[in-house]
Each structure stands twice: as structure tokens, then as C-alpha cells.
Amino acid sequence: MLDDQSQLKFLVMKITLNILSTLMGLLFINGGLDKFLHYMPMPENMPEALANDFAAFVEIEWLMPLVAVAEIVAGILIIIPKTRALGALVIFPVAVGILLTNSVVDTSGLIIALVIWAILIWILLDNRKKYAPLF
């Protein structure tokens, strides 16, 4: 009986991780595509500190396309279970920037940043054996 319960728990955890990974992958694909296509409007009441950071980000011409491509590629990789470990490594620096921006510059998006980090840490821990050769 305990064996059946542990198998069920494992299956539920895998399904939950797949659903959350798909949502997070779609979130990053959407963010990356918006950097190229500009289909989401900028907030009108953006705090000044965040607007200044965004202006600095845009001033470096190659940085926005680089982050956009990283978000799109990582989003696709995270959605596919076989490539999820690589996608987590690709999106890691972007996630650091998201967390720092939302904890230092403007805390209004901190909850979303923490949810992204919780999913990212879960993906990293789930794939920790794949990262062993890196260390």
C-alpha cells in the first residue's frame, strides 16, 4: 500500500511540475516575443526608478534582443521535459535580474518573481543529477 501511495505522490508531483513548467515557459516566451513585437502596452503609472532602469536597459541596443532571445529559447526548452534542465540554466541569469529588479527597484512584482524562482528552484532540484558533471 505504501508503494502505491509513493508512486501516486511521485506522479502528482511530476504532473504538477510539468504544468508549472509549461506555464513558466509560456510566460518567458510571451515576454521575449513582446520585446520584439511590442504587443503589450507599457504601464502608464510606472514608478520613476523602474522607468529609469528600463531606459538604461533600452539604451544598450544589443541587450534587449539578447534577453528576448534567451527568454524565447529558454521558454521553449523549459516546456519540453527532456530539455528542461538546459532551459533552467539559460533562464537563470534573466531570473536573477527579475528578482533583483523586483526586490530592489520596485517591489510591486515581487510575488510573481518569487513564484518564478520557486518553480525554477524546483526544476533545478528535479534535474540536479544532470548538473553533476558541471561541478
ABEGO torsion letter per residue (X at the ends): XAAAAAAAAAAAAAAAAAAAAAAAAAAAAAAAAAAAAGABBBBAABBAAAAAAAAAAAABAAAAAAAAAAAAAAAAAAABAAAAAAAAAAAAAAAAAAAAAAAAABAAAAAAAAAAAAAAAAAAAAAAAAAAAAX
